[in-house]
């Protein structure tokens, strides 16, 4: 997976993290680490550009959840804890739509995974960057 980072000034400063390639067990920790770096550098609003992610496994769900938890200033469940990390997603999903992390244009297969797992109610999803950027602030 290749990750790209872009800073955009909307109503609020927004960081766009572009994910390019499958999001799975081989790279999900890279996504979490990059989000941690963005947060440590002062980023508080993050758009995950999913338009170039053709496949997302269960570890990708863990990564998305961990990124959301990080961006709100909390410590995510340890991804190595296996089912505990998956159960943390389920518990947190009830908290409602995320304010600090939004998704851009997930491909059809990824969109289906988000829908089946209930994460479409957890993440605000936009079809284009401009609308997503304007939604912060």
N, C-alpha and C positions, 0 to 999 in steps of 0.2 A: 504494500500500500504506500502511496505517496501522499504526503500531507502538505498543504499550502496554507499560508496565513496571510491575511490581508486586513488592514485597518481602514475603516470607513467612518466618516463623521456624518451622522444623521442628526436627529434631535438629541441623541446621546452617542458617545463613541461606541462603535460596534466592531467586533472582531469577527471575520469570516474565516472559519476553518474548513478548507476544502478537503474532502476525503476522496481519494482516487484509487479505486480497486475494491476488491471484496473486503468486507469487515468481518473478521472471524478470529478464531483462537490464535492465529499466527501473528496478529498485529493489534488486537484490541487494547493492549496495555500501552502501545505507542500513542493511541488516541487519548487515553486518560492522561498520560504524561504530558502531552502537548497542551491539553486543557489546563493542567496544573501550572505549566509554565506561563500560559496566558493569564491565568488568575494571579499568579505571583507577580507578574509584571503590571498589574493594575486593571486588567480587562474584567469587566463585569457583565457585559452583554455579548453573547456568543451566538452566531449563526453557524449551524453545521450544514454545509452544502453537500447534500447527499446525491446530487444529480449524476455523479460518476461512480456510484456504488451499485453494481449489479446484483450483489448477494450480501446478505447479512445473516450470520449465524447467531446462536444464543449468546455467545460471548460478545457479539456486537450490541445486543440489548443491554448487557452488563455495562459495556463501555458508555453507551448513551446515558444510562441512569447515573453512572459514576460522574460523568461530565456535568450533568444537571445538579447533582449534589455538591460538587466542587464549586460550581459557579454561584451557588447561593451561600457559599462560605462554610459549608459543613464538610465533615470527613465521610467519604463513601465507605461502604462495606468493602472488606478486603476481597478483591476479585478471586484470589486463590482459595477463598472459603467455599467455593462451589455453590451448593444449593442455598447457603445463607445469602449470597449475593443475589440470587434469583428471587428469593423470598423478600428481600429488601425492596426490590422493584415492585412487587405486588403490594406491599404495605404502603410504599410511598406514592403509588399511583392514585390512591384515594385522596391525596392532598390537593389535587386539582392541577390546572394548567401551570406550567413553568413560566416564570417571568424573565429569567435570565438566559435561557437557552431555547432557541427555536430552530426548526429544520426547514431547509429549502429543497424542494423538488425531489423527493425520494422516487426512485424508479419503481415500476409496478410491483415487482417481487418484494422489494423492501417495504413498500407501502402496505402490502398484504400482511407482512410479518408484524408491522406496527399495529395494524388493525386487529389482527388475531390475538395479540398480546395485551390489547387495551392501551397501548402507549400513544395512540392517536388522541386519546383524551388527556394525556399527560404533556405532550409536546404540541405547541402551535406549529402548524405546517403551512408554508407558503409556496406558491408555484414560481415566484420570481423574487429576485434579490431586492428590487426597489421597494416592493410592498413589505417584505420582511424587515428591511432596514428601518422603514418608516414606522413599523409597529413597536419599536422600542422608544422609551422616553416619554 
